[in-house]
Amino acid sequence: MTLEAVNDPFAQGWSHATDFVIALVLAGAIGLEREIRQKAAGLRTYTVVGLGAALFTLVGKYGFGDVVEAGVVTLDPSRVASQIVSGLGFIGAGVIFVQRGSIRGLTTAATVWLTAAIGTAAAAGLPLVATAATAAYFFVGYVLRPLTHRLPRLRARPVGCRVTYAEGRGLLRLLLARITAEGFSVAELATVEPTAPPGEVGRGADERVAEVFITLHGRGDLSALTVELARLPGVLTCAISRSED
């Protein structure tokens, strides 16, 4: 686009409107998908992020045409894109949180970042790249993600944890908290018939014993987990076993 066209709002209006609509449609598609899946950020958040990135890009690329003078005033529109990337870090950090030892929101933050990049590409005159990036997002979410669940060797094998403990001390909640703190997630929990022999150390004459079998997933240190659980006051036995293929 020539400098005369940049300074003519009618010459640039339709071109900019087209870029803006492309950013709206692509960002809205990602936002709608996240809304349907009931994620932390939904349709409005992703659409606004994409439109904001597109608007900043258009302003940086065309908004200062009246002050550009060859050989005197030179602008670098690429600086706007770099500021968009750094600015999105604040939004991304706001959706990442830690809950019971596990990190949540990383995919949401990454998707917000990608949506901003798509809006930037659309406004920069790269609609095919922006569309391809949107298609790649859906490919990763609906083709690659289900595929990983069909490849068990890529995932950690489930681990069985059998714990016998004294009832009435609130130990079950403490056990679960310690398990997640060691980098594991609880997939299943079932009570089983206690196998601790009478007269076990730490067990009173009238103290009741409970036993649970917990199925875990994760790549934490099993030896450290066993030691940590066995150290808890009231835990009588603790056994870890890996499932076989």
SVG drawing of the C-alpha trace seen along z (x, -y; Angstrom):
<svg xmlns="http://www.w3.org/2000/svg" viewBox="-21 -15 38 76">
<polyline fill="none" stroke="black" stroke-width="0.4" points="0.0,0.0 1.4,-3.4 1.8,-6.4 -1.1,-8.1 -3.3,-5.1 -2.4,-5.0 -3.3,-8.7 -6.7,-8.1 -9.2,-6.6 -11.5,-5.5 -8.7,-3.6 -7.7,-1.7 -11.1,-1.3 -12.3,1.9 -8.9,3.6 -8.7,3.0 -12.3,4.0 -11.6,7.3 -8.5,8.0 -10.5,7.1 -13.4,9.4 -11.0,12.3 -9.5,11.8 -13.0,11.7 -14.1,14.9 -10.9,16.9 -10.6,15.7 -14.4,16.3 -14.0,19.9 -11.4,20.6 -13.4,18.9 -16.6,20.8 -14.7,24.1 -13.3,23.1 -16.8,21.9 -18.3,25.3 -15.7,27.1 -16.4,24.8 -12.9,23.6 -11.7,20.7 -11.8,18.3 -14.6,18.4 -16.0,16.9 -15.8,13.2 -12.3,13.4 -10.8,15.0 -12.7,12.8 -11.6,9.7 -8.0,10.8 -8.0,11.5 -9.7,8.3 -7.4,6.3 -4.3,7.8 -5.6,7.1 -6.5,3.5 -3.0,2.8 -1.4,4.3 -3.5,2.1 -2.8,-1.0 0.9,-0.2 0.9,0.5 -1.3,-2.3 -2.3,-4.6 0.7,-7.0 0.8,-7.5 0.2,-11.2 3.5,-11.7 5.6,-9.4 8.0,-11.4 10.6,-9.6 14.1,-10.2 12.8,-12.1 10.3,-10.1 10.5,-6.3 8.2,-3.9 8.8,-0.2 5.4,1.6 7.0,4.8 7.5,3.2 3.8,3.3 3.7,7.1 6.5,7.5 4.6,5.4 1.5,7.6 3.5,10.7 4.8,9.2 1.5,7.7 -0.3,11.0 2.0,12.4 -0.1,10.6 -3.3,12.2 -1.7,15.6 -0.3,15.4 -3.8,14.6 -5.3,17.8 -2.6,20.1 -3.0,21.3 -2.0,24.2 -4.6,26.4 -3.7,29.2 -0.2,29.5 -1.2,29.6 -0.8,26.7 -3.9,25.7 -4.6,23.1 -1.4,23.6 -3.4,24.7 -5.8,21.7 -2.9,19.3 -1.2,20.8 -4.5,20.6 -4.9,16.9 -1.4,16.3 -2.1,18.2 -5.3,16.2 -3.5,13.0 -0.9,14.2 -3.7,15.1 -5.3,11.7 -1.9,10.1 -1.3,12.2 -4.8,11.4 -4.4,7.7 -0.8,7.8 -2.2,9.0 -1.5,12.7 -5.0,14.2 -3.8,17.6 -1.3,18.0 -3.9,16.9 -6.4,19.4 -3.8,22.2 -2.9,21.5 -6.5,21.7 -6.9,25.0 -3.8,26.3 -5.3,25.5 -8.3,27.6 -6.1,30.3 -4.1,30.5 -7.2,30.4 -9.4,32.9 -6.9,35.2 -3.7,35.3 -5.2,35.0 -7.4,38.1 -4.6,39.9 -2.4,39.6 -5.0,41.6 -4.6,44.5 -0.8,44.6 -0.4,46.0 3.4,46.2 3.5,42.4 1.8,42.1 2.9,43.1 1.6,46.5 -0.9,46.3 0.5,47.0 -1.4,48.9 -1.0,47.6 -2.3,49.8 -2.4,47.9 -3.5,49.2 -4.2,46.6 -5.9,45.9 -9.4,44.5 -10.7,41.4 -7.6,39.3 -8.5,37.6 -5.6,39.4 -7.4,39.9 -7.4,36.2 -3.8,35.9 -2.8,39.0 -4.4,37.5 -2.7,34.1 0.7,35.7 0.2,37.8 -0.6,34.8 2.3,32.9 4.6,35.6 3.5,35.1 0.8,37.7 -2.9,37.5 -5.6,39.7 -7.5,41.7 -9.5,44.1 -9.9,44.7 -11.5,47.8 -11.8,49.1 -10.7,52.7 -10.8,55.3 -7.9,54.4 -5.1,56.9 -3.0,55.4 -2.4,58.1 -3.5,57.6 -1.0,55.9 0.5,53.8 2.8,51.1 0.9,47.9 -2.5,49.5 -4.4,49.4 -6.5,52.3 -9.8,50.7 -8.6,48.7 -10.2,49.4 -8.2,49.9 -9.1,48.9 -7.4,49.8 -7.7,48.1 -6.4,48.9 -5.5,45.8 -4.8,45.8 -2.3,43.0 -1.1,41.4 2.1,39.4 5.8,39.4 6.9,38.6 9.4,40.4 7.7,43.6 10.3,44.2 9.9,40.7 6.1,41.2 6.3,44.4 8.6,42.9 6.4,39.8 3.2,41.8 4.8,44.3 6.0,41.4 2.5,40.1 1.4,40.7 -1.3,43.4 -0.2,45.1 0.4,48.7 1.5,50.1 2.1,48.7 2.8,50.7 3.3,49.4 2.9,51.6 3.1,50.8 0.6,52.3 1.9,54.5 1.1,54.3"/>
</svg>
